[in-house]
Structures are given as C-alpha cells and as structure tokens.
Amino acid sequence: MNWIVFTIFAWIAMAFETGFRDALALGSSSISPSLAMILVAYVALWAPIRHALPAAIVVGLLLDFGDLVRTPGAEPVVVLGRHAIGCLLASYTVVTLRGMMFRRNVVTIVVLAGVTMALTQIVAIAMLKFRSLYDVIIVDDAAAQLGSQLGSAIYTAALAFIVGPLLNRMKWLFGFTGSARSSFRMP
C-alpha cells in the first residue's frame, strides 16, 4: 500500500468530515455520511492486513481529534481511542469477511461501508458511555446517539454507491494489486 496516497485520501476524508458534516446532514438531525468510514472499509477490503489495521487506527485517531466531548464546565475535551478502537474492530471485520466477497462489485463496498460505520460508532458510543461513569464528561442519551449514528451508517452506505466505484478506479494509486485470489476455501 502506498502510504503517501493513503495520507492524502485520509486528509481529504477528514476535511470532508469537518467541512461538510452540517451541510450534508438530513434536516436538523445529526445524521450525516462519513467519507472516512468508506476509506477504512475500502482499505480493509484491498490492503494486506498489516496495512489495513494501522490505517484504520490512524483514521480513528483523526476522528477522535475531530470529535470533542464536553465537560460540565462546557470545556471541549479530546477523548482518544474510542474511534481508533472502533475503526480497528471494523477493519478487522472487513478483512475477515473479504474472502467471501466479490471485491469489485459496488454492493460489496456499500455493505461494508455501512457495517464499518455501524461497528465503529457502536464501539465509540459504548466506550464514551462507560468512561462517563467515572470521568467528568457529559454524554447525551446513548440510545438516541446510537439511533442517529446507525442512520449515519445507512447514509454512509448510500454515499459509498458513488465513492466506491471512484476508489476502485484509483486502486492503482494505492498500490493494490487487485488479486482475485481469496483466503476463503470451501471444505
């Protein structure tokens, strides 16, 4: 995998996350798509595992820096690790499932982008809720957050219909060989 190209795409994804989140939100809700989750799913779908997992951690840490939590004094605080661990789990899930997928099919990236977003947000919300039990951070209703983030997972999957084929056409930039071989074998 070409890490320079990945860094550029991660930077673009994070700019999209911070710059267009409110513009692409559905109405007044907090449901918005995540280009970063599509990138995590795409890299996990094509990259070797030794590259896919660190790439997911990097994107997760970038998401942690961009998603601030409030304290009772209304001070913003960065809580590192929740998105990084969520992205790591989601990436590992995609790496595990990719042997049973048709990688070049657009439906594959759509489904995996939605799964990646959902798993990452479930882990991030659960970790933040657990931390609020012993730390002085304010966590809104976890069930409402989870519903909103699962809606964002569906929205992210819809965006992957557009972004996925574009990423597949740029596969050579990332240095992915596009091998049709799979590690999944029927008994």
MDAnalysis code that builds the backbone (N, CA, C; Angstrom):
import MDAnalysis as mda
import numpy as np

u = mda.Universe.empty(561, n_residues=187, atom_resindex=np.repeat(np.arange(187), 3), trajectory=True)
u.add_TopologyAttr("name", ["N", "CA", "C"] * 187)
u.add_TopologyAttr("resid", np.arange(1, 188))
u.add_TopologyAttr("resname", ["MET", "ASN", "TRP", "ILE", "VAL", "PHE", "THR", "ILE", "PHE", "ALA", "TRP", "ILE", "ALA", "MET", "ALA", "PHE", "GLU", "THR", "GLY", "PHE", "ARG", "ASP", "ALA", "LEU", "ALA", "LEU", "GLY", "SER", "SER", "SER", "ILE", "SER", "PRO", "SER", "LEU", "ALA", "MET", "ILE", "LEU", "VAL", "ALA", "TYR", "VAL", "ALA", "LEU", "TRP", "ALA", "PRO", "ILE", "ARG", "HIS", "ALA", "LEU", "PRO", "ALA", "ALA", "ILE", "VAL", "VAL", "GLY", "LEU", "LEU", "LEU", "ASP", "PHE", "GLY", "ASP", "LEU", "VAL", "ARG", "THR", "PRO", "GLY", "ALA", "GLU", "PRO", "VAL", "VAL", "VAL", "LEU", "GLY", "ARG", "HIS", "ALA", "ILE", "GLY", "CYS", "LEU", "LEU", "ALA", "SER", "TYR", "THR", "VAL", "VAL", "THR", "LEU", "ARG", "GLY", "MET", "MET", "PHE", "ARG", "ARG", "ASN", "VAL", "VAL", "THR", "ILE", "VAL", "VAL", "LEU", "ALA", "GLY", "VAL", "THR", "MET", "ALA", "LEU", "THR", "GLN", "ILE", "VAL", "ALA", "ILE", "ALA", "MET", "LEU", "LYS", "PHE", "ARG", "SER", "LEU", "TYR", "ASP", "VAL", "ILE", "ILE", "VAL", "ASP", "ASP", "ALA", "ALA", "ALA", "GLN", "LEU", "GLY", "SER", "GLN", "LEU", "GLY", "SER", "ALA", "ILE", "TYR", "THR", "ALA", "ALA", "LEU", "ALA", "PHE", "ILE", "VAL", "GLY", "PRO", "LEU", "LEU", "ASN", "ARG", "MET", "LYS", "TRP", "LEU", "PHE", "GLY", "PHE", "THR", "GLY", "SER", "ALA", "ARG", "SER", "SER", "PHE", "ARG", "MET", "PRO"])
u.atoms.positions = np.array([
    [0.847, -1.180, 0.000],
    [0.000, 0.000, 0.000],
    [0.886, 1.234, 0.000],
    [0.485, 2.220, -0.749],
    [1.198, 3.483, -0.825],
    [0.683, 4.394, 0.295],
    [1.509, 4.595, 1.310],
    [1.084, 5.353, 2.485],
    [0.933, 6.846, 2.192],
    [1.673, 7.350, 1.229],
    [1.532, 8.765, 0.874],
    [0.147, 9.020, 0.281],
    [-0.278, 8.149, -0.624],
    [-1.607, 8.279, -1.224],
    [-2.682, 8.106, -0.145],
    [-2.487, 7.129, 0.742],
    [-3.448, 6.941, 1.830],
    [-3.538, 8.197, 2.689],
    [-2.405, 8.807, 3.004],
    [-2.400, 10.018, 3.828],
    [-3.166, 11.149, 3.158],
    [-2.977, 11.292, 1.865],
    [-3.698, 12.333, 1.125],
    [-5.206, 12.067, 1.155],
    [-5.591, 10.818, 0.912],
    [-7.012, 10.479, 0.930],
    [-7.602, 10.606, 2.346],
    [-6.822, 10.256, 3.366],
    [-7.297, 10.416, 4.747],
    [-7.482, 11.892, 5.077],
    [-6.583, 12.714, 4.596],
    [-6.693, 14.161, 4.820],
    [-7.948, 14.699, 4.139],
    [-8.195, 14.263, 2.902],
    [-9.406, 14.690, 2.188],
    [-10.654, 14.201, 2.926],
    [-10.626, 12.967, 3.407],
    [-11.778, 12.418, 4.131],
    [-12.044, 13.207, 5.412],
    [-10.981, 13.587, 6.118],
    [-11.182, 14.348, 7.351],
    [-11.669, 15.763, 7.056],
    [-11.202, 16.350, 5.955],
    [-11.709, 17.665, 5.558],
    [-13.196, 17.574, 5.231],
    [-13.583, 16.491, 4.577],
    [-14.987, 16.246, 4.267],
    [-15.791, 16.084, 5.560],
    [-15.231, 15.342, 6.523],
    [-15.921, 15.109, 7.804],
    [-16.193, 16.425, 8.528],
    [-15.193, 17.275, 8.598],
    [-15.356, 18.508, 9.369],
    [-16.031, 19.616, 8.573],
    [-15.763, 19.685, 7.281],
    [-16.275, 20.788, 6.489],
    [-17.696, 20.638, 5.997],
    [-18.093, 19.413, 5.674],
    [-19.399, 19.210, 5.056],
    [-20.395, 18.455, 5.933],
    [-20.028, 18.157, 7.170],
    [-20.911, 17.387, 8.048],
    [-22.268, 18.069, 8.201],
    [-22.264, 19.350, 8.499],
    [-23.531, 20.065, 8.706],
    [-24.283, 20.281, 7.384],
    [-23.543, 20.487, 6.303],
    [-24.184, 20.740, 5.012],
    [-24.890, 19.493, 4.484],
    [-24.347, 18.304, 4.783],
    [-24.937, 17.067, 4.288],
    [-25.856, 16.382, 5.298],
    [-26.041, 16.992, 6.459],
    [-26.921, 16.412, 7.472],
    [-28.354, 16.398, 6.965],
    [-29.097, 15.385, 7.375],
    [-30.504, 15.275, 6.986],
    [-31.337, 16.197, 7.868],
    [-31.755, 17.283, 7.297],
    [-32.571, 18.234, 8.040],
    [-31.826, 18.806, 9.226],
    [-32.479, 18.820, 10.366],
    [-31.844, 19.341, 11.580],
    [-31.260, 18.220, 12.436],
    [-31.261, 17.009, 11.904],
    [-30.711, 15.880, 12.663],
    [-29.195, 15.852, 12.555],
    [-28.589, 14.962, 13.301],
    [-27.135, 14.807, 13.237],
    [-26.742, 13.632, 12.338],
    [-27.665, 13.169, 11.514],
    [-27.384, 12.072, 10.585],
    [-26.647, 12.632, 9.376],
    [-25.381, 12.210, 9.215],
    [-24.568, 12.669, 8.088],
    [-23.625, 11.544, 7.670],
    [-23.198, 11.552, 6.395],
    [-22.335, 10.468, 5.919],
    [-20.888, 10.657, 6.370],
    [-20.121, 9.581, 6.277],
    [-18.720, 9.616, 6.680],
    [-17.844, 9.074, 5.556],
    [-17.113, 9.948, 4.911],
    [-16.174, 9.539, 3.880],
    [-15.006, 8.775, 4.496],
    [-14.666, 9.087, 5.744],
    [-13.577, 8.382, 6.422],
    [-13.909, 6.901, 6.615],
    [-15.163, 6.591, 6.907],
    [-15.543, 5.185, 7.085],
    [-15.526, 4.428, 5.762],
    [-15.844, 5.114, 4.670],
    [-15.748, 4.484, 3.357],
    [-14.286, 4.177, 3.055],
    [-13.399, 5.099, 3.401],
    [-11.965, 4.879, 3.192],
    [-11.457, 3.711, 4.024],
    [-11.871, 3.615, 5.276],
    [-11.463, 2.497, 6.128],
    [-11.944, 1.172, 5.538],
    [-13.192, 1.136, 5.105],
    [-13.729, -0.096, 4.510],
    [-13.004, -0.447, 3.220],
    [-12.714, 0.548, 2.393],
    [-12.034, 0.306, 1.125],
    [-10.616, -0.222, 1.345],
    [-9.877, 0.391, 2.246],
    [-8.511, -0.061, 2.526],
    [-8.534, -1.467, 3.121],
    [-9.470, -1.727, 4.023],
    [-9.565, -3.068, 4.615],
    [-9.975, -4.108, 3.578],
    [-10.698, -3.694, 2.565],
    [-11.127, -4.614, 1.517],
    [-9.972, -5.017, 0.599],
    [-9.024, -4.104, 0.359],
    [-7.979, -4.368, -0.631],
    [-6.573, -4.520, -0.057],
    [-6.253, -3.872, 1.034],
    [-4.876, -3.867, 1.541],
    [-4.559, -5.141, 2.321],
    [-3.274, -5.495, 2.389],
    [-2.883, -6.589, 3.286],
    [-3.220, -6.205, 4.730],
    [-3.434, -7.194, 5.553],
    [-3.865, -6.931, 6.930],
    [-2.843, -6.092, 7.689],
    [-1.564, -6.252, 7.373],
    [-0.521, -5.488, 8.070],
    [-0.588, -3.998, 7.739],
    [-1.299, -3.639, 6.678],
    [-1.506, -2.237, 6.335],
    [-2.914, -1.760, 6.691],
    [-3.874, -2.643, 6.583],
    [-5.272, -2.260, 6.807],
    [-5.532, -1.861, 8.263],
    [-4.991, -2.621, 9.192],
    [-5.267, -2.331, 10.602],
    [-4.602, -1.042, 11.085],
    [-3.304, -0.804, 10.787],
    [-2.741, 0.501, 11.182],
    [-3.422, 1.682, 10.496],
    [-3.837, 1.509, 9.245],
    [-4.539, 2.587, 8.549],
    [-5.857, 2.907, 9.254],
    [-6.545, 1.882, 9.719],
    [-7.805, 2.101, 10.450],
    [-7.560, 2.834, 11.765],
    [-6.479, 2.493, 12.441],
    [-6.156, 3.185, 13.699],
    [-5.855, 4.662, 13.438],
    [-5.123, 4.945, 12.371],
    [-4.807, 6.336, 12.029],
    [-6.084, 7.128, 11.766],
    [-6.976, 6.585, 10.959],
    [-8.235, 7.284, 10.675],
    [-9.054, 7.445, 11.955],
    [-9.075, 6.413, 12.789],
    [-9.803, 6.501, 14.050],
    [-9.253, 7.574, 14.971],
    [-7.941, 7.690, 15.052],
    [-7.342, 8.744, 15.881],
    [-7.663, 10.128, 15.327],
    [-7.657, 10.263, 14.016],
    [-8.040, 11.540, 13.417],
    [-9.493, 11.883, 13.741],
    [-10.362, 10.879, 13.717],
    [-11.760, 11.105, 14.099],
    [-11.880, 11.480, 15.574],
    [-11.052, 10.868, 16.424],
    [-11.072, 11.207, 17.848],
    [-10.675, 12.661, 18.083],
    [-9.685, 13.141, 17.337],
    [-9.280, 14.540, 17.483],
    [-10.351, 15.501, 16.990],
    [-11.153, 15.081, 16.041],
    [-12.179, 15.948, 15.495],
    [-13.501, 15.926, 16.241],
    [-13.723, 14.921, 17.088],
    [-14.994, 14.774, 17.798],
    [-14.774, 15.073, 19.277],
    [-15.032, 16.307, 19.659],
    [-14.779, 16.746, 21.032],
    [-15.954, 16.426, 21.937],
    [-15.639, 16.193, 23.205],
    [-16.632, 15.873, 24.228],
    [-16.672, 17.044, 25.204],
    [-17.847, 17.304, 25.755],
    [-17.996, 18.408, 26.699],
    [-17.842, 17.944, 28.144],
    [-17.351, 18.843, 28.985],
    [-17.304, 18.618, 30.433],
    [-18.429, 19.436, 31.059],
    [-18.713, 19.243, 32.359],
    [-19.772, 20.058, 32.989],
    [-19.521, 21.561, 32.893],
    [-18.255, 21.971, 32.794],
    [-17.937, 23.386, 32.632],
    [-17.986, 23.844, 31.188],
    [-18.517, 23.026, 30.306],
    [-18.661, 23.292, 28.871],
    [-17.321, 23.417, 28.158],
    [-16.291, 22.821, 28.734],
    [-14.992, 22.825, 28.082],
    [-14.894, 21.636, 27.128],
    [-14.407, 21.865, 25.916],
    [-14.236, 20.733, 24.993],
    [-13.005, 19.903, 25.368],
    [-13.156, 18.586, 25.303],
    [-12.085, 17.665, 25.674],
    [-11.943, 16.622, 24.565],
    [-10.708, 16.275, 24.252],
    [-10.446, 15.206, 23.295],
    [-10.332, 13.894, 24.071],
    [-11.107, 12.901, 23.670],
    [-11.041, 11.569, 24.267],
    [-10.487, 10.635, 23.195],
    [-9.213, 10.277, 23.347],
    [-8.553, 9.442, 22.342],
    [-8.863, 7.970, 22.546],
    [-8.982, 7.263, 21.444],
    [-9.075, 5.819, 21.494],
    [-10.403, 5.214, 21.109],
    [-11.485, 5.910, 21.318],
    [-12.788, 5.280, 21.086],
    [-13.042, 5.034, 19.606],
    [-12.784, 6.004, 18.754],
    [-12.945, 5.773, 17.313],
    [-11.819, 4.907, 16.770],
    [-10.627, 5.045, 17.343],
    [-9.491, 4.235, 16.880],
    [-9.760, 2.749, 17.110],
    [-10.260, 2.408, 18.272],
    [-10.566, 1.006, 18.564],
    [-11.771, 0.548, 17.742],
    [-12.757, 1.424, 17.568],
    [-13.908, 1.079, 16.727],
    [-13.511, 0.841, 15.281],
    [-12.651, 1.700, 14.737],
    [-12.171, 1.514, 13.366],
    [-11.327, 0.257, 13.241],
    [-10.542, -0.042, 14.270],
    [-9.729, -1.261, 14.261],
    [-10.624, -2.497, 14.221],
    [-11.653, -2.528, 15.043],
    [-12.588, -3.654, 15.050],
    [-13.321, -3.765, 13.708],
    [-13.766, -2.640, 13.178],
    [-14.476, -2.655, 11.901],
    [-13.561, -3.100, 10.765],
    [-12.336, -2.622, 10.773],
    [-11.383, -3.016, 9.733],
    [-11.074, -4.503, 9.806],
    [-10.903, -5.006, 11.007],
    [-10.639, -6.436, 11.155],
    [-11.839, -7.260, 10.686],
    [-13.026, -6.764, 10.934],
    [-14.230, -7.447, 10.460],
    [-14.264, -7.499, 8.941],
    [-13.930, -6.390, 8.288],
    [-13.913, -6.359, 6.830],
    [-12.826, -7.288, 6.291],
    [-11.649, -7.265, 6.916],
    [-10.564, -8.159, 6.484],
    [-11.002, -9.614, 6.603],
    [-11.726, -9.936, 7.653],
    [-12.211, -11.297, 7.848],
    [-13.264, -11.679, 6.805],
    [-14.130, -10.744, 6.454],
    [-15.219, -11.019, 5.511],
    [-14.819, -10.941, 4.044],
    [-13.723, -10.289, 3.739],
    [-13.412, -10.020, 2.335],
    [-13.134, -11.272, 1.505],
    [-12.772, -12.359, 2.141],
    [-12.560, -13.589, 1.401],
    [-13.849, -14.167, 0.844],
    [-14.973, -13.747, 1.387],
    [-16.269, -14.251, 0.922],
    [-16.999, -13.236, 0.043],
    [-16.336, -12.132, -0.277],
    [-16.973, -11.044, -1.024],
    [-16.435, -10.965, -2.449],
    [-17.251, -10.449, -3.335],
    [-16.813, -10.082, -4.673],
    [-16.306, -8.645, -4.573],
    [-15.015, -8.486, -4.475],
    [-14.425, -7.185, -4.168],
    [-14.746, -6.108, -5.189],
    [-14.861, -6.463, -6.439],
    [-15.066, -5.455, -7.477],
    [-16.529, -5.021, -7.604],
    [-17.420, -5.684, -6.935],
    [-18.840, -5.349, -7.006],
    [-19.113, -4.133, -6.122],
    [-19.862, -3.181, -6.632],
    [-20.153, -1.960, -5.891],
    [-20.970, -2.248, -4.623],
    [-21.786, -3.278, -4.660],
    [-22.600, -3.609, -3.485],
    [-21.715, -4.010, -2.301],
    [-20.572, -4.605, -2.600],
    [-19.659, -5.014, -1.545],
    [-19.181, -3.816, -0.745],
    [-18.696, -2.780, -1.405],
    [-18.207, -1.604, -0.683],
    [-19.354, -0.872, 0.002],
    [-20.538, -0.913, -0.585],
    [-21.695, -0.266, 0.043],
    [-22.026, -0.944, 1.367],
    [-22.139, -2.259, 1.345],
    [-22.474, -3.004, 2.566],
    [-21.364, -2.858, 3.604],
    [-20.121, -3.006, 3.167],
    [-19.014, -2.948, 4.118],
    [-18.807, -1.546, 4.686],
    [-19.094, -0.505, 3.923],
    [-19.005, 0.857, 4.461],
    [-20.057, 1.075, 5.545],
    [-21.260, 0.568, 5.316],
    [-22.303, 0.674, 6.345],
    [-21.953, -0.112, 7.594],
    [-21.427, -1.317, 7.416],
    [-21.010, -2.144, 8.558],
    [-19.870, -1.478, 9.306],
    [-18.923, -0.911, 8.568],
    [-17.784, -0.235, 9.199],
    [-18.255, 0.941, 10.043],
    [-19.135, 1.742, 9.494],
    [-19.653, 2.894, 10.249],
    [-20.432, 2.438, 11.480],
    [-21.275, 1.442, 11.309],
    [-22.090, 0.976, 12.439],
    [-21.216, 0.411, 13.552],
    [-20.276, -0.456, 13.225],
    [-19.412, -1.040, 14.260],
    [-18.572, 0.012, 14.963],
    [-18.011, 0.931, 14.180],
    [-17.186, 1.980, 14.782],
    [-17.997, 2.822, 15.753],
    [-19.194, 3.198, 15.363],
    [-19.995, 4.056, 16.230],
    [-20.539, 3.313, 17.454],
    [-20.858, 2.049, 17.303],
    [-21.302, 1.269, 18.468],
    [-20.191, 1.214, 19.507],
    [-18.965, 0.929, 19.066],
    [-17.834, 0.864, 19.994],
    [-17.554, 2.236, 20.591],
    [-17.557, 3.287, 19.772],
    [-17.251, 4.631, 20.257],
    [-18.273, 5.105, 21.283],
    [-19.538, 4.862, 21.032],
    [-20.583, 5.291, 21.970],
    [-20.502, 4.485, 23.258],
    [-20.289, 3.182, 23.150],
    [-20.187, 2.346, 24.352],
    [-18.988, 2.745, 25.200],
    [-17.855, 3.001, 24.569],
    [-16.668, 3.397, 25.328],
    [-16.855, 4.759, 25.994],
    [-17.485, 5.688, 25.291],
    [-17.724, 7.005, 25.866],
    [-18.716, 6.928, 27.022],
    [-19.743, 6.120, 26.880],
    [-20.720, 5.955, 27.962],
    [-20.064, 5.319, 29.184],
    [-19.215, 4.308, 28.941],
    [-18.507, 3.682, 30.058],
    [-17.583, 4.687, 30.739],
    [-16.892, 5.482, 29.960],
    [-15.984, 6.463, 30.556],
    [-16.736, 7.513, 31.361],
    [-17.951, 7.843, 30.945],
    [-18.719, 8.852, 31.677],
    [-19.117, 8.377, 33.070],
    [-19.022, 7.068, 33.320],
    [-19.336, 6.546, 34.651],
    [-18.306, 6.954, 35.691],
    [-17.054, 7.170, 35.252],
    [-16.001, 7.502, 36.216],
    [-15.287, 8.814, 35.902],
    [-15.650, 9.486, 34.824],
    [-14.995, 10.726, 34.447],
    [-16.035, 11.837, 34.384],
    [-15.564, 13.067, 34.348],
    [-16.477, 14.209, 34.363],
    [-16.764, 14.699, 32.949],
    [-17.197, 13.812, 32.080],
    [-17.609, 14.209, 30.743],
    [-19.117, 14.055, 30.629],
    [-19.691, 14.838, 29.768],
    [-21.134, 14.795, 29.569],
    [-21.427, 13.963, 28.327],
    [-22.229, 12.935, 28.494],
    [-22.638, 12.092, 27.381],
    [-24.143, 12.197, 27.259],
    [-24.586, 12.570, 26.067],
    [-26.025, 12.636, 25.826],
    [-26.602, 11.226, 25.880],
    [-27.894, 11.125, 25.705],
    [-28.569, 9.833, 25.730],
    [-27.923, 8.880, 24.720],
    [-27.363, 7.792, 25.218],
    [-26.639, 6.844, 24.364],
    [-27.560, 6.200, 23.333],
    [-28.792, 5.909, 23.700],
    [-29.728, 5.281, 22.755],
    [-30.046, 6.234, 21.600],
    [-30.233, 7.513, 21.893],
    [-30.501, 8.494, 20.843],
    [-29.277, 8.661, 19.947],
    [-28.088, 8.684, 20.563],
    [-26.853, 8.777, 19.778],
    [-26.692, 7.565, 18.867],
    [-26.983, 6.400, 19.419],
    [-26.841, 5.173, 18.637],
    [-27.809, 5.169, 17.450],
    [-29.042, 5.587, 17.671],
    [-30.005, 5.664, 16.580],
    [-29.552, 6.627, 15.497],
    [-29.041, 7.769, 15.913],
    [-28.545, 8.751, 14.957],
    [-27.352, 8.211, 14.176],
    [-26.440, 7.536, 14.868],
    [-25.246, 7.023, 14.194],
    [-25.572, 5.836, 13.289],
    [-26.552, 5.039, 13.639],
    [-26.960, 3.959, 12.736],
    [-27.642, 4.532, 11.491],
    [-28.345, 5.638, 11.654],
    [-28.869, 6.349, 10.487],
    [-27.733, 6.890, 9.624],
    [-26.682, 7.360, 10.268],
    [-25.499, 7.820, 9.537],
    [-24.817, 6.665, 8.816],
    [-24.887, 5.465, 9.378],
    [-24.301, 4.295, 8.718],
    [-25.039, 3.993, 7.413],
    [-26.360, 4.132, 7.440],
    [-27.144, 3.918, 6.217],
    [-26.827, 5.008, 5.188],
    [-26.703, 6.239, 5.649],
    [-26.364, 7.361, 4.773],
    [-24.954, 7.172, 4.184],
    [-24.027, 6.680, 4.993],
    [-22.666, 6.411, 4.528],
    [-22.673, 5.319, 3.462],
    [-23.491, 4.290, 3.669],
    [-23.603, 3.225, 2.673],
    [-24.151, 3.784, 1.359],
    [-25.099, 4.702, 1.436],
    [-25.643, 5.312, 0.225],
    [-24.582, 6.138, -0.499],
    [-23.760, 6.858, 0.253],
    [-22.682, 7.633, -0.353],
    [-21.636, 6.719, -0.985],
    [-21.472, 5.522, -0.436],
    [-20.498, 4.569, -0.978],
    [-20.878, 4.101, -2.379],
    [-22.152, 4.223, -2.763],
    [-22.553, 3.914, -4.137],
    [-21.832, 4.826, -5.135],
    [-21.535, 6.042, -4.715],
    [-20.849, 6.997, -5.578],
    [-19.336, 6.909, -5.395],
    [-18.884, 6.906, -4.153],
    [-17.454, 6.967, -3.851],
    [-16.760, 5.632, -4.117],
    [-17.422, 4.523, -3.857],
    [-16.807, 3.204, -4.027],
    [-16.273, 2.945, -5.421],
    [-17.092, 3.144, -6.475],
    [-16.564, 2.946, -7.827],
    [-15.414, 3.896, -8.182],
    [-15.455, 5.119, -7.642],
    [-14.346, 6.054, -7.883],
    [-13.058, 5.543, -7.241],
    [-13.173, 5.036, -6.022],
    [-11.994, 4.476, -5.359],
    [-11.487, 3.237, -6.091],
    [-12.398, 2.408, -6.592],
    [-11.974, 1.218, -7.327],
    [-11.201, 1.585, -8.594],
    [-11.561, 2.689, -9.223],
    [-10.833, 3.128, -10.417],
    [-9.452, 3.678, -10.070],
    [-9.262, 4.102, -8.822],
    [-7.971, 4.634, -8.383],
    [-7.171, 3.611, -7.571],
    [-7.529, 2.361, -7.700],
    [-6.883, 1.300, -6.940],
    [-5.373, 1.271, -7.173],
    [-4.947, 1.544, -8.375],
    [-3.530, 1.522, -8.712],
    [-2.755, 2.602, -7.962],
    [-3.413, 3.736, -7.630],
    [-2.734, 4.776, -6.856],
    [-2.334, 4.262, -5.472],
    [-3.215, 3.478, -4.870],
    [-2.943, 2.933, -3.545],
    [-1.910, 1.812, -3.580],
    [-1.686, 1.258, -4.763],
    [-0.745, 0.148, -4.884],
    [-1.386, -1.200, -4.638],
    [-2.711, -1.268, -4.751],
    [-3.406, -2.540, -4.571],
    [-3.326, -3.320, -5.872],
    [-2.978, -4.578, -5.772],
    [-2.771, -5.380, -6.977],
    [-4.072, -5.846, -7.588],
    [-5.102, -5.997, -6.801],
    [-6.379, -6.444, -7.339],
    [-6.431, -7.929, -7.567],
    [-5.673, -8.658, -6.791],
    [-5.650, -10.108, -6.925],
    [-7.031, -10.673, -6.679],
    [-7.427, -11.610, -7.530],
    [-8.741, -12.236, -7.388],
    [-8.681, -13.397, -6.430],
    [-7.470, -13.743, -5.979],
    [-7.344, -14.858, -5.050],
    [-7.928, -14.504, -3.705],
    [-8.457, -15.471, -3.056],
    [-9.106, -15.282, -1.773],
    [-8.597, -16.319, -0.791],
    [-8.612, -15.943, 0.476],
    [-8.165, -16.902, 1.503],
    [-9.307, -17.799, 1.967],
    [-10.520, -17.555, 1.479],
    [-11.670, -18.367, 1.878],
    [-11.724, -19.612, 1.005],
    [-11.812, -20.751, 1.646],
    [-11.875, -22.014, 0.921],
    [-13.036, -22.840, 1.448],
    [-13.743, -23.431, 0.539],
    [-14.836, -24.317, 0.910],
    [-14.250, -25.678, 1.304],
    [-14.836, -26.344, 2.304],
    [-14.300, -27.664, 2.706],
    [-14.559, -28.710, 1.668],
])
